[in-house]
Amino acid sequence: MHIIQAIEQMQAMLRDVSPLLWEYKQNLKKQGFTEQQSYDLVRDYQKIMFTQNNK
């Protein structure tokens, strides 16, 4: 796959998934997680999403 195509696919995925991740982060904060904990959990979830398909 050409690098430009890969970058475009990554951008499209982030555009589609970012509202869901934002809602997930907000829900974590409502459940009592701190801002940093919520951020870390969302970050780790993103890492899983992006690396799971590459194995």
mmCIF entry with sequence, helices, sheets and N, C-alpha, C, O atoms, coordinates in Angstrom:
data_MODEL
# 
_entry.id   MODEL 
# 
_entity.id                         1 
_entity.type                       polymer 
_entity.pdbx_number_of_molecules   1 
# 
_entity_poly.entity_id                      1 
_entity_poly.type                           'polypeptide(L)' 
_entity_poly.nstd_linkage                   no 
_entity_poly.nstd_monomer                   no 
_entity_poly.pdbx_seq_one_letter_code       MHIIQAIEQMQAMLRDVSPLLWEYKQNLKKQGFTEQQSYDLVRDYQKIMFTQNNK 
_entity_poly.pdbx_seq_one_letter_code_can   MHIIQAIEQMQAMLRDVSPLLWEYKQNLKKQGFTEQQSYDLVRDYQKIMFTQNNK 
_entity_poly.pdbx_strand_id                 A 
# 
loop_
_entity_poly_seq.entity_id 
_entity_poly_seq.num 
_entity_poly_seq.mon_id 
_entity_poly_seq.hetero 
1 1  MET n 
1 2  HIS n 
1 3  ILE n 
1 4  ILE n 
1 5  GLN n 
1 6  ALA n 
1 7  ILE n 
1 8  GLU n 
1 9  GLN n 
1 10 MET n 
1 11 GLN n 
1 12 ALA n 
1 13 MET n 
1 14 LEU n 
1 15 ARG n 
1 16 ASP n 
1 17 VAL n 
1 18 SER n 
1 19 PRO n 
1 20 LEU n 
1 21 LEU n 
1 22 TRP n 
1 23 GLU n 
1 24 TYR n 
1 25 LYS n 
1 26 GLN n 
1 27 ASN n 
1 28 LEU n 
1 29 LYS n 
1 30 LYS n 
1 31 GLN n 
1 32 GLY n 
1 33 PHE n 
1 34 THR n 
1 35 GLU n 
1 36 GLN n 
1 37 GLN n 
1 38 SER n 
1 39 TYR n 
1 40 ASP n 
1 41 LEU n 
1 42 VAL n 
1 43 ARG n 
1 44 ASP n 
1 45 TYR n 
1 46 GLN n 
1 47 LYS n 
1 48 ILE n 
1 49 MET n 
1 50 PHE n 
1 51 THR n 
1 52 GLN n 
1 53 ASN n 
1 54 ASN n 
1 55 LYS n 
# 
_struct_asym.id          A 
_struct_asym.entity_id   1 
# 
loop_
_struct_conf.conf_type_id 
_struct_conf.id 
_struct_conf.pdbx_PDB_helix_id 
_struct_conf.beg_label_comp_id 
_struct_conf.beg_label_asym_id 
_struct_conf.beg_label_seq_id 
_struct_conf.pdbx_beg_PDB_ins_code 
_struct_conf.end_label_comp_id 
_struct_conf.end_label_asym_id 
_struct_conf.end_label_seq_id 
_struct_conf.pdbx_end_PDB_ins_code 
_struct_conf.beg_auth_comp_id 
_struct_conf.beg_auth_asym_id 
_struct_conf.beg_auth_seq_id 
_struct_conf.end_auth_comp_id 
_struct_conf.end_auth_asym_id 
_struct_conf.end_auth_seq_id 
_struct_conf.pdbx_PDB_helix_class 
_struct_conf.details 
_struct_conf.pdbx_PDB_helix_length 
HELX_P HELX_P1 AA1 ILE A 3  ? LYS A 30 ? ILE A 3  LYS A 30 1 ? 28 
HELX_P HELX_P2 AA2 GLU A 35 ? GLN A 52 ? GLU A 35 GLN A 52 1 ? 18 
# 
_struct_conf_type.id          HELX_P 
_struct_conf_type.criteria    ? 
_struct_conf_type.reference   ? 
# 
loop_
_atom_site.group_PDB 
_atom_site.id 
_atom_site.type_symbol 
_atom_site.label_atom_id 
_atom_site.label_alt_id 
_atom_site.label_comp_id 
_atom_site.label_asym_id 
_atom_site.label_entity_id 
_atom_site.label_seq_id 
_atom_site.pdbx_PDB_ins_code 
_atom_site.Cartn_x 
_atom_site.Cartn_y 
_atom_site.Cartn_z 
_atom_site.occupancy 
_atom_site.B_iso_or_equiv 
_atom_site.pdbx_formal_charge 
_atom_site.auth_seq_id 
_atom_site.auth_comp_id 
_atom_site.auth_asym_id 
_atom_site.auth_atom_id 
_atom_site.pdbx_PDB_model_num 
ATOM 1   N N  . MET A 1 1  ? 0.847   -1.173  0.000  1.00 0.00 ? 1  MET A N  1 
ATOM 2   C CA . MET A 1 1  ? 0.000   0.000   0.000  1.00 0.00 ? 1  MET A CA 1 
ATOM 3   C C  . MET A 1 1  ? 0.894   1.239   0.000  1.00 0.00 ? 1  MET A C  1 
ATOM 4   O O  . MET A 1 1  ? 1.902   1.300   0.705  1.00 0.00 ? 1  MET A O  1 
ATOM 5   N N  . HIS A 1 2  ? 0.517   2.180   -0.772 1.00 0.00 ? 2  HIS A N  1 
ATOM 6   C CA . HIS A 1 2  ? 1.253   3.436   -0.862 1.00 0.00 ? 2  HIS A CA 1 
ATOM 7   C C  . HIS A 1 2  ? 1.082   4.215   0.447  1.00 0.00 ? 2  HIS A C  1 
ATOM 8   O O  . HIS A 1 2  ? 0.011   4.195   1.053  1.00 0.00 ? 2  HIS A O  1 
ATOM 9   N N  . ILE A 1 3  ? 2.141   4.895   0.872  1.00 0.00 ? 3  ILE A N  1 
ATOM 10  C CA . ILE A 1 3  ? 2.133   5.594   2.161  1.00 0.00 ? 3  ILE A CA 1 
ATOM 11  C C  . ILE A 1 3  ? 1.048   6.663   2.219  1.00 0.00 ? 3  ILE A C  1 
ATOM 12  O O  . ILE A 1 3  ? 0.424   6.858   3.262  1.00 0.00 ? 3  ILE A O  1 
ATOM 13  N N  . ILE A 1 4  ? 0.821   7.356   1.110  1.00 0.00 ? 4  ILE A N  1 
ATOM 14  C CA . ILE A 1 4  ? -0.210  8.400   1.086  1.00 0.00 ? 4  ILE A CA 1 
ATOM 15  C C  . ILE A 1 4  ? -1.592  7.787   1.305  1.00 0.00 ? 4  ILE A C  1 
ATOM 16  O O  . ILE A 1 4  ? -2.417  8.347   2.027  1.00 0.00 ? 4  ILE A O  1 
ATOM 17  N N  . GLN A 1 5  ? -1.841  6.643   0.681  1.00 0.00 ? 5  GLN A N  1 
ATOM 18  C CA . GLN A 1 5  ? -3.120  5.960   0.866  1.00 0.00 ? 5  GLN A CA 1 
ATOM 19  C C  . GLN A 1 5  ? -3.299  5.515   2.315  1.00 0.00 ? 5  GLN A C  1 
ATOM 20  O O  . GLN A 1 5  ? -4.393  5.616   2.869  1.00 0.00 ? 5  GLN A O  1 
ATOM 21  N N  . ALA A 1 6  ? -2.235  5.030   2.921  1.00 0.00 ? 6  ALA A N  1 
ATOM 22  C CA . ALA A 1 6  ? -2.298  4.592   4.316  1.00 0.00 ? 6  ALA A CA 1 
ATOM 23  C C  . ALA A 1 6  ? -2.612  5.768   5.237  1.00 0.00 ? 6  ALA A C  1 
ATOM 24  O O  . ALA A 1 6  ? -3.415  5.637   6.161  1.00 0.00 ? 6  ALA A O  1 
ATOM 25  N N  . ILE A 1 7  ? -1.988  6.903   4.990  1.00 0.00 ? 7  ILE A N  1 
ATOM 26  C CA . ILE A 1 7  ? -2.243  8.103   5.801  1.00 0.00 ? 7  ILE A CA 1 
ATOM 27  C C  . ILE A 1 7  ? -3.687  8.568   5.622  1.00 0.00 ? 7  ILE A C  1 
ATOM 28  O O  . ILE A 1 7  ? -4.344  8.944   6.593  1.00 0.00 ? 7  ILE A O  1 
ATOM 29  N N  . GLU A 1 8  ? -4.175  8.543   4.396  1.00 0.00 ? 8  GLU A N  1 
ATOM 30  C CA . GLU A 1 8  ? -5.559  8.955   4.142  1.00 0.00 ? 8  GLU A CA 1 
ATOM 31  C C  . GLU A 1 8  ? -6.551  8.020   4.834  1.00 0.00 ? 8  GLU A C  1 
ATOM 32  O O  . GLU A 1 8  ? -7.567  8.468   5.364  1.00 0.00 ? 8  GLU A O  1 
ATOM 33  N N  . GLN A 1 9  ? -6.252  6.733   4.826  1.00 0.00 ? 9  GLN A N  1 
ATOM 34  C CA . GLN A 1 9  ? -7.132  5.783   5.507  1.00 0.00 ? 9  GLN A CA 1 
ATOM 35  C C  . GLN A 1 9  ? -7.122  6.023   7.020  1.00 0.00 ? 9  GLN A C  1 
ATOM 36  O O  . GLN A 1 9  ? -8.165  5.939   7.668  1.00 0.00 ? 9  GLN A O  1 
ATOM 37  N N  . MET A 1 10 ? -5.969  6.315   7.570  1.00 0.00 ? 10 MET A N  1 
ATOM 38  C CA . MET A 1 10 ? -5.859  6.602   8.999  1.00 0.00 ? 10 MET A CA 1 
ATOM 39  C C  . MET A 1 10 ? -6.658  7.853   9.341  1.00 0.00 ? 10 MET A C  1 
ATOM 40  O O  . MET A 1 10 ? -7.368  7.873   10.347 1.00 0.00 ? 10 MET A O  1 
ATOM 41  N N  . GLN A 1 11 ? -6.556  8.892   8.527  1.00 0.00 ? 11 GLN A N  1 
ATOM 42  C CA . GLN A 1 11 ? -7.301  10.123  8.773  1.00 0.00 ? 11 GLN A CA 1 
ATOM 43  C C  . GLN A 1 11 ? -8.808  9.880   8.700  1.00 0.00 ? 11 GLN A C  1 
ATOM 44  O O  . GLN A 1 11 ? -9.564  10.406  9.516  1.00 0.00 ? 11 GLN A O  1 
ATOM 45  N N  . ALA A 1 12 ? -9.240  9.088   7.729  1.00 0.00 ? 12 ALA A N  1 
ATOM 46  C CA . ALA A 1 12 ? -10.668 8.784   7.595  1.00 0.00 ? 12 ALA A CA 1 
ATOM 47  C C  . ALA A 1 12 ? -11.166 8.012   8.809  1.00 0.00 ? 12 ALA A C  1 
ATOM 48  O O  . ALA A 1 12 ? -12.261 8.272   9.308  1.00 0.00 ? 12 ALA A O  1 
ATOM 49  N N  . MET A 1 13 ? -10.376 7.076   9.278  1.00 0.00 ? 13 MET A N  1 
ATOM 50  C CA . MET A 1 13 ? -10.777 6.300   10.437 1.00 0.00 ? 13 MET A CA 1 
ATOM 51  C C  . MET A 1 13 ? -10.873 7.191   11.675 1.00 0.00 ? 13 MET A C  1 
ATOM 52  O O  . MET A 1 13 ? -11.831 7.082   12.440 1.00 0.00 ? 13 MET A O  1 
ATOM 53  N N  . LEU A 1 14 ? -9.901  8.059   11.876 1.00 0.00 ? 14 LEU A N  1 
ATOM 54  C CA . LEU A 1 14 ? -9.932  8.973   13.021 1.00 0.00 ? 14 LEU A CA 1 
ATOM 55  C C  . LEU A 1 14 ? -11.139 9.903   12.956 1.00 0.00 ? 14 LEU A C  1 
ATOM 56  O O  . LEU A 1 14 ? -11.767 10.182  13.977 1.00 0.00 ? 14 LEU A O  1 
ATOM 57  N N  . ARG A 1 15 ? -11.461 10.378  11.771 1.00 0.00 ? 15 ARG A N  1 
ATOM 58  C CA . ARG A 1 15 ? -12.611 11.270  11.609 1.00 0.00 ? 15 ARG A CA 1 
ATOM 59  C C  . ARG A 1 15 ? -13.898 10.556  12.008 1.00 0.00 ? 15 ARG A C  1 
ATOM 60  O O  . ARG A 1 15 ? -14.767 11.144  12.652 1.00 0.00 ? 15 ARG A O  1 
ATOM 61  N N  . ASP A 1 16 ? -14.016 9.292   11.626 1.00 0.00 ? 16 ASP A N  1 
ATOM 62  C CA . ASP A 1 16 ? -15.224 8.535   11.924 1.00 0.00 ? 16 ASP A CA 1 
ATOM 63  C C  . ASP A 1 16 ? -15.297 8.080   13.378 1.00 0.00 ? 16 ASP A C  1 
ATOM 64  O O  . ASP A 1 16 ? -16.384 8.008   13.951 1.00 0.00 ? 16 ASP A O  1 
ATOM 65  N N  . VAL A 1 17 ? -14.152 7.775   13.977 1.00 0.00 ? 17 VAL A N  1 
ATOM 66  C CA . VAL A 1 17 ? -14.111 7.203   15.315 1.00 0.00 ? 17 VAL A CA 1 
ATOM 67  C C  . VAL A 1 17 ? -14.009 8.271   16.409 1.00 0.00 ? 17 VAL A C  1 
ATOM 68  O O  . VAL A 1 17 ? -14.391 8.009   17.550 1.00 0.00 ? 17 VAL A O  1 
ATOM 69  N N  . SER A 1 18 ? -13.513 9.447   16.094 1.00 0.00 ? 18 SER A N  1 
ATOM 70  C CA . SER A 1 18 ? -13.260 10.452  17.131 1.00 0.00 ? 18 SER A CA 1 
ATOM 71  C C  . SER A 1 18 ? -14.503 10.844  17.929 1.00 0.00 ? 18 SER A C  1 
ATOM 72  O O  . SER A 1 18 ? -14.384 11.036  19.139 1.00 0.00 ? 18 SER A O  1 
ATOM 73  N N  . PRO A 1 19 ? -15.690 10.975  17.325 1.00 0.00 ? 19 PRO A N  1 
ATOM 74  C CA . PRO A 1 19 ? -16.861 11.291  18.170 1.00 0.00 ? 19 PRO A CA 1 
ATOM 75  C C  . PRO A 1 19 ? -17.161 10.183  19.186 1.00 0.00 ? 19 PRO A C  1 
ATOM 76  O O  . PRO A 1 19 ? -17.583 10.467  20.308 1.00 0.00 ? 19 PRO A O  1 
ATOM 77  N N  . LEU A 1 20 ? -16.948 8.940   18.801 1.00 0.00 ? 20 LEU A N  1 
ATOM 78  C CA . LEU A 1 20 ? -17.166 7.829   19.723 1.00 0.00 ? 20 LEU A CA 1 
ATOM 79  C C  . LEU A 1 20 ? -16.148 7.849   20.859 1.00 0.00 ? 20 LEU A C  1 
ATOM 80  O O  . LEU A 1 20 ? -16.488 7.608   22.017 1.00 0.00 ? 20 LEU A O  1 
ATOM 81  N N  . LEU A 1 21 ? -14.898 8.138   20.511 1.00 0.00 ? 21 LEU A N  1 
ATOM 82  C CA . LEU A 1 21 ? -13.860 8.210   21.543 1.00 0.00 ? 21 LEU A CA 1 
ATOM 83  C C  . LEU A 1 21 ? -14.110 9.364   22.511 1.00 0.00 ? 21 LEU A C  1 
ATOM 84  O O  . LEU A 1 21 ? -13.863 9.238   23.711 1.00 0.00 ? 21 LEU A O  1 
ATOM 85  N N  . TRP A 1 22 ? -14.594 10.475  21.992 1.00 0.00 ? 22 TRP A N  1 
ATOM 86  C CA . TRP A 1 22 ? -14.910 11.622  22.845 1.00 0.00 ? 22 TRP A CA 1 
ATOM 87  C C  . TRP A 1 22 ? -16.016 11.243  23.828 1.00 0.00 ? 22 TRP A C  1 
ATOM 88  O O  . TRP A 1 22 ? -15.929 11.546  25.018 1.00 0.00 ? 22 TRP A O  1 
ATOM 89  N N  . GLU A 1 23 ? -17.048 10.582  23.327 1.00 0.00 ? 23 GLU A N  1 
ATOM 90  C CA . GLU A 1 23 ? -18.156 10.160  24.188 1.00 0.00 ? 23 GLU A CA 1 
ATOM 91  C C  . GLU A 1 23 ? -17.675 9.161   25.234 1.00 0.00 ? 23 GLU A C  1 
ATOM 92  O O  . GLU A 1 23 ? -18.084 9.225   26.393 1.00 0.00 ? 23 GLU A O  1 
ATOM 93  N N  . TYR A 1 24 ? -16.815 8.246   24.829 1.00 0.00 ? 24 TYR A N  1 
ATOM 94  C CA . TYR A 1 24 ? -16.227 7.271   25.750 1.00 0.00 ? 24 TYR A CA 1 
ATOM 95  C C  . TYR A 1 24 ? -15.469 7.990   26.867 1.00 0.00 ? 24 TYR A C  1 
ATOM 96  O O  . TYR A 1 24 ? -15.611 7.647   28.041 1.00 0.00 ? 24 TYR A O  1 
ATOM 97  N N  . LYS A 1 25 ? -14.673 8.980   26.500 1.00 0.00 ? 25 LYS A N  1 
ATOM 98  C CA . LYS A 1 25 ? -13.903 9.745   27.492 1.00 0.00 ? 25 LYS A CA 1 
ATOM 99  C C  . LYS A 1 25 ? -14.837 10.489  28.442 1.00 0.00 ? 25 LYS A C  1 
ATOM 100 O O  . LYS A 1 25 ? -14.602 10.499  29.651 1.00 0.00 ? 25 LYS A O  1 
ATOM 101 N N  . GLN A 1 26 ? -15.874 11.099  27.926 1.00 0.00 ? 26 GLN A N  1 
ATOM 102 C CA . GLN A 1 26 ? -16.823 11.822  28.770 1.00 0.00 ? 26 GLN A CA 1 
ATOM 103 C C  . GLN A 1 26 ? -17.527 10.868  29.738 1.00 0.00 ? 26 GLN A C  1 
ATOM 104 O O  . GLN A 1 26 ? -17.740 11.208  30.902 1.00 0.00 ? 26 GLN A O  1 
ATOM 105 N N  . ASN A 1 27 ? -17.882 9.690   29.263 1.00 0.00 ? 27 ASN A N  1 
ATOM 106 C CA . ASN A 1 27 ? -18.527 8.705   30.127 1.00 0.00 ? 27 ASN A CA 1 
ATOM 107 C C  . ASN A 1 27 ? -17.579 8.208   31.221 1.00 0.00 ? 27 ASN A C  1 
ATOM 108 O O  . ASN A 1 27 ? -18.006 7.978   32.353 1.00 0.00 ? 27 ASN A O  1 
ATOM 109 N N  . LEU A 1 28 ? -16.320 8.046   30.895 1.00 0.00 ? 28 LEU A N  1 
ATOM 110 C CA . LEU A 1 28 ? -15.344 7.652   31.912 1.00 0.00 ? 28 LEU A CA 1 
ATOM 111 C C  . LEU A 1 28 ? -15.262 8.702   33.017 1.00 0.00 ? 28 LEU A C  1 
ATOM 112 O O  . LEU A 1 28 ? -15.196 8.367   34.199 1.00 0.00 ? 28 LEU A O  1 
ATOM 113 N N  . LYS A 1 29 ? -15.269 9.978   32.620 1.00 0.00 ? 29 LYS A N  1 
ATOM 114 C CA . LYS A 1 29 ? -15.210 11.057  33.611 1.00 0.00 ? 29 LYS A CA 1 
ATOM 115 C C  . LYS A 1 29 ? -16.470 11.058  34.483 1.00 0.00 ? 29 LYS A C  1 
ATOM 116 O O  . LYS A 1 29 ? -16.388 11.301  35.688 1.00 0.00 ? 29 LYS A O  1 
ATOM 117 N N  . LYS A 1 30 ? -17.630 10.790  33.882 1.00 0.00 ? 30 LYS A N  1 
ATOM 118 C CA . LYS A 1 30 ? -18.876 10.724  34.654 1.00 0.00 ? 30 LYS A CA 1 
ATOM 119 C C  . LYS A 1 30 ? -18.836 9.577   35.661 1.00 0.00 ? 30 LYS A C  1 
ATOM 120 O O  . LYS A 1 30 ? -19.467 9.646   36.715 1.00 0.00 ? 30 LYS A O  1 
ATOM 121 N N  . GLN A 1 31 ? -18.095 8.528   35.331 1.00 0.00 ? 31 GLN A N  1 
ATOM 122 C CA . GLN A 1 31 ? -17.996 7.377   36.222 1.00 0.00 ? 31 GLN A CA 1 
ATOM 123 C C  . GLN A 1 31 ? -16.976 7.584   37.339 1.00 0.00 ? 31 GLN A C  1 
ATOM 124 O O  . GLN A 1 31 ? -16.809 6.722   38.201 1.00 0.00 ? 31 GLN A O  1 
ATOM 125 N N  . GLY A 1 32 ? -16.295 8.728   37.320 1.00 0.00 ? 32 GLY A N  1 
ATOM 126 C CA . GLY A 1 32 ? -15.389 9.052   38.410 1.00 0.00 ? 32 GLY A CA 1 
ATOM 127 C C  . GLY A 1 32 ? -13.909 9.006   38.080 1.00 0.00 ? 32 GLY A C  1 
ATOM 128 O O  . GLY A 1 32 ? -13.076 9.232   38.958 1.00 0.00 ? 32 GLY A O  1 
ATOM 129 N N  . PHE A 1 33 ? -13.566 8.720   36.842 1.00 0.00 ? 33 PHE A N  1 
ATOM 130 C CA . PHE A 1 33 ? -12.155 8.739   36.456 1.00 0.00 ? 33 PHE A CA 1 
ATOM 131 C C  . PHE A 1 33 ? -11.690 10.184  36.341 1.00 0.00 ? 33 PHE A C  1 
ATOM 132 O O  . PHE A 1 33 ? -12.466 11.066  35.975 1.00 0.00 ? 33 PHE A O  1 
ATOM 133 N N  . THR A 1 34 ? -10.438 10.417  36.651 1.00 0.00 ? 34 THR A N  1 
ATOM 134 C CA . THR A 1 34 ? -9.883  11.764  36.495 1.00 0.00 ? 34 THR A CA 1 
ATOM 135 C C  . THR A 1 34 ? -9.669  12.050  35.018 1.00 0.00 ? 34 THR A C  1 
ATOM 136 O O  . THR A 1 34 ? -9.759  11.157  34.175 1.00 0.00 ? 34 THR A O  1 
ATOM 137 N N  . GLU A 1 35 ? -9.387  13.304  34.723 1.00 0.00 ? 35 GLU A N  1 
ATOM 138 C CA . GLU A 1 35 ? -9.110  13.710  33.337 1.00 0.00 ? 35 GLU A CA 1 
ATOM 139 C C  . GLU A 1 35 ? -7.943  12.897  32.780 1.00 0.00 ? 35 GLU A C  1 
ATOM 140 O O  . GLU A 1 35 ? -8.013  12.393  31.659 1.00 0.00 ? 35 GLU A O  1 
ATOM 141 N N  . GLN A 1 36 ? -6.871  12.771  33.562 1.00 0.00 ? 36 GLN A N  1 
ATOM 142 C CA . GLN A 1 36 ? -5.685  12.038  33.100 1.00 0.00 ? 36 GLN A CA 1 
ATOM 143 C C  . GLN A 1 36 ? -5.993  10.556  32.905 1.00 0.00 ? 36 GLN A C  1 
ATOM 144 O O  . GLN A 1 36 ? -5.573  9.961   31.912 1.00 0.00 ? 36 GLN A O  1 
ATOM 145 N N  . GLN A 1 37 ? -6.719  9.959   33.842 1.00 0.00 ? 37 GLN A N  1 
ATOM 146 C CA . GLN A 1 37 ? -7.074  8.546   33.711 1.00 0.00 ? 37 GLN A CA 1 
ATOM 147 C C  . GLN A 1 37 ? -7.938  8.318   32.470 1.00 0.00 ? 37 GLN A C  1 
ATOM 148 O O  . GLN A 1 37 ? -7.736  7.353   31.734 1.00 0.00 ? 37 GLN A O  1 
ATOM 149 N N  . SER A 1 38 ? -8.898  9.210   32.246 1.00 0.00 ? 38 SER A N  1 
ATOM 150 C CA . SER A 1 38 ? -9.763  9.095   31.074 1.00 0.00 ? 38 SER A CA 1 
ATOM 151 C C  . SER A 1 38 ? -8.944  9.200   29.787 1.00 0.00 ? 38 SER A C  1 
ATOM 152 O O  . SER A 1 38 ? -9.115  8.416   28.853 1.00 0.00 ? 38 SER A O  1 
ATOM 153 N N  . TYR A 1 39 ? -8.057  10.183  29.765 1.00 0.00 ? 39 TYR A N  1 
ATOM 154 C CA . TYR A 1 39 ? -7.186  10.368  28.602 1.00 0.00 ? 39 TYR A CA 1 
ATOM 155 C C  . TYR A 1 39 ? -6.352  9.112   28.351 1.00 0.00 ? 39 TYR A C  1 
ATOM 156 O O  . TYR A 1 39 ? -6.257  8.637   27.219 1.00 0.00 ? 39 TYR A O  1 
ATOM 157 N N  . ASP A 1 40 ? -5.752  8.583   29.407 1.00 0.00 ? 40 ASP A N  1 
ATOM 158 C CA . ASP A 1 40 ? -4.897  7.398   29.266 1.00 0.00 ? 40 ASP A CA 1 
ATOM 159 C C  . ASP A 1 40 ? -5.684  6.200   28.748 1.00 0.00 ? 40 ASP A C  1 
ATOM 160 O O  . ASP A 1 40 ? -5.195  5.460   27.894 1.00 0.00 ? 40 ASP A O  1 
ATOM 161 N N  . LEU A 1 41 ? -6.893  6.004   29.257 1.00 0.00 ? 41 LEU A N  1 
ATOM 162 C CA . LEU A 1 41 ? -7.709  4.875   28.812 1.00 0.00 ? 41 LEU A CA 1 
ATOM 163 C C  . LEU A 1 41 ? -8.114  5.014   27.341 1.00 0.00 ? 41 LEU A C  1 
ATOM 164 O O  . LEU A 1 41 ? -8.094  4.036   26.594 1.00 0.00 ? 41 LEU A O  1 
ATOM 165 N N  . VAL A 1 42 ? -8.479  6.221   26.934 1.00 0.00 ? 42 VAL A N  1 
ATOM 166 C CA . VAL A 1 42 ? -8.842  6.453   25.524 1.00 0.00 ? 42 VAL A CA 1 
ATOM 167 C C  . VAL A 1 42 ? -7.616  6.266   24.636 1.00 0.00 ? 42 VAL A C  1 
ATOM 168 O O  . VAL A 1 42 ? -7.712  5.667   23.565 1.00 0.00 ? 42 VAL A O  1 
ATOM 169 N N  . ARG A 1 43 ? -6.476  6.769   25.069 1.00 0.00 ? 43 ARG A N  1 
ATOM 170 C CA . ARG A 1 43 ? -5.232  6.600   24.312 1.00 0.00 ? 43 ARG A CA 1 
ATOM 171 C C  . ARG A 1 43 ? -4.891  5.118   24.140 1.00 0.00 ? 43 ARG A C  1 
ATOM 172 O O  . ARG A 1 43 ? -4.546  4.675   23.044 1.00 0.00 ? 43 ARG A O  1 
ATOM 173 N N  . ASP A 1 44 ? -4.988  4.373   25.215 1.00 0.00 ? 44 ASP A N  1 
ATOM 174 C CA . ASP A 1 44 ? -4.682  2.946   25.142 1.00 0.00 ? 44 ASP A CA 1 
ATOM 175 C C  . ASP A 1 44 ? -5.663  2.209   24.244 1.00 0.00 ? 44 ASP A C  1 
ATOM 176 O O  . ASP A 1 44 ? -5.282  1.292   23.516 1.00 0.00 ? 44 ASP A O  1 
ATOM 177 N N  . TYR A 1 45 ? -6.926  2.612   24.298 1.00 0.00 ? 45 TYR A N  1 
ATOM 178 C CA . TYR A 1 45 ? -7.943  2.003   23.434 1.00 0.00 ? 45 TYR A CA 1 
ATOM 179 C C  . TYR A 1 45 ? -7.615  2.269   21.957 1.00 0.00 ? 45 TYR A C  1 
ATOM 180 O O  . TYR A 1 45 ? -7.758  1.383   21.115 1.00 0.00 ? 45 TYR A O  1 
ATOM 181 N N  . GLN A 1 46 ? -7.176  3.491   21.657 1.00 0.00 ? 46 GLN A N  1 
ATOM 182 C CA . GLN A 1 46 ? -6.788  3.814   20.284 1.00 0.00 ? 46 GLN A CA 1 
ATOM 183 C C  . GLN A 1 46 ? -5.610  2.954   19.834 1.00 0.00 ? 46 GLN A C  1 
ATOM 184 O O  . GLN A 1 46 ? -5.589  2.468   18.703 1.00 0.00 ? 46 GLN A O  1 
ATOM 185 N N  . LYS A 1 47 ? -4.645  2.770   20.709 1.00 0.00 ? 47 LYS A N  1 
ATOM 186 C CA . LYS A 1 47 ? -3.488  1.936   20.361 1.00 0.00 ? 47 LYS A CA 1 
ATOM 187 C C  . LYS A 1 47 ? -3.928  0.528   19.999 1.00 0.00 ? 47 LYS A C  1 
ATOM 188 O O  . LYS A 1 47 ? -3.437  -0.062  19.037 1.00 0.00 ? 47 LYS A O  1 
ATOM 189 N N  . ILE A 1 48 ? -4.865  -0.004  20.783 1.00 0.00 ? 48 ILE A N  1 
ATOM 190 C CA . ILE A 1 48 ? -5.377  -1.345  20.508 1.00 0.00 ? 48 ILE A CA 1 
ATOM 191 C C  . ILE A 1 48 ? -6.077  -1.374  19.152 1.00 0.00 ? 48 ILE A C  1 
ATOM 192 O O  . ILE A 1 48 ? -5.876  -2.296  18.360 1.00 0.00 ? 48 ILE A O  1 
ATOM 193 N N  . MET A 1 49 ? -6.892  -0.368  18.894 1.00 0.00 ? 49 MET A N  1 
ATOM 194 C CA . MET A 1 49 ? -7.633  -0.324  17.627 1.00 0.00 ? 49 MET A CA 1 
ATOM 195 C C  . MET A 1 49 ? -6.695  -0.298  16.429 1.00 0.00 ? 49 MET A C  1 
ATOM 196 O O  . MET A 1 49 ? -6.936  -0.986  15.438 1.00 0.00 ? 49 MET A O  1 
ATOM 197 N N  . PHE A 1 50 ? -5.634  0.485   16.511 1.00 0.00 ? 50 PHE A N  1 
ATOM 198 C CA . PHE A 1 50 ? -4.750  0.654   15.371 1.00 0.00 ? 50 PHE A CA 1 
ATOM 199 C C  . PHE A 1 50 ? -3.731  -0.478  15.211 1.00 0.00 ? 50 PHE A C  1 
ATOM 200 O O  . PHE A 1 50 ? -3.233  -0.703  14.108 1.00 0.00 ? 50 PHE A O  1 
ATOM 201 N N  . THR A 1 51 ? -3.424  -1.175  16.270 1.00 0.00 ? 51 THR A N  1 
ATOM 202 C CA . THR A 1 51 ? -2.430  -2.245  16.158 1.00 0.00 ? 51 THR A CA 1 
ATOM 203 C C  . THR A 1 51 ? -3.059  -3.618  16.005 1.00 0.00 ? 51 THR A C  1 
ATOM 204 O O  . THR A 1 51 ? -2.402  -4.549  15.538 1.00 0.00 ? 51 THR A O  1 
ATOM 205 N N  . GLN A 1 52 ? -4.318  -3.760  16.391 1.00 0.00 ? 52 GLN A N  1 
ATOM 206 C CA . GLN A 1 52 ? -4.979  -5.053  16.317 1.00 0.00 ? 52 GLN A CA 1 
ATOM 207 C C  . GLN A 1 52 ? -5.030  -5.580  14.883 1.00 0.00 ? 52 GLN A C  1 
ATOM 208 O O  . GLN A 1 52 ? -4.837  -6.775  14.661 1.00 0.00 ? 52 GLN A O  1 
ATOM 209 N N  . ASN A 1 53 ? -5.283  -4.720  13.927 1.00 0.00 ? 53 ASN A N  1 
ATOM 210 C CA . ASN A 1 53 ? -5.397  -5.141  12.529 1.00 0.00 ? 53 ASN A CA 1 
ATOM 211 C C  . ASN A 1 53 ? -4.058  -5.396  11.864 1.00 0.00 ? 53 ASN A C  1 
ATOM 212 O O  . ASN A 1 53 ? -4.002  -6.006  10.796 1.00 0.00 ? 53 ASN A O  1 
ATOM 213 N N  . ASN A 1 54 ? -2.994  -4.942  12.475 1.00 0.00 ? 54 ASN A N  1 
ATOM 214 C CA . ASN A 1 54 ? -1.667  -5.070  11.853 1.00 0.00 ? 54 ASN A CA 1 
ATOM 215 C C  . ASN A 1 54 ? -0.949  -6.342  12.266 1.00 0.00 ? 54 ASN A C  1 
ATOM 216 O O  . ASN A 1 54 ? 0.176   -6.568  11.819 1.00 0.00 ? 54 ASN A O  1 
ATOM 217 N N  . LYS A 1 55 ? -1.543  -7.174  13.088 1.00 0.00 ? 55 LYS A N  1 
ATOM 218 C CA . LYS A 1 55 ? -0.874  -8.395  13.542 1.00 0.00 ? 55 LYS A CA 1 
ATOM 219 C C  . LYS A 1 55 ? -1.077  -9.517  12.562 1.00 0.00 ? 55 LYS A C  1 
ATOM 220 O O  . LYS A 1 55 ? -0.584  -10.624 12.779 1.00 0.00 ? 55 LYS A O  1 
# 
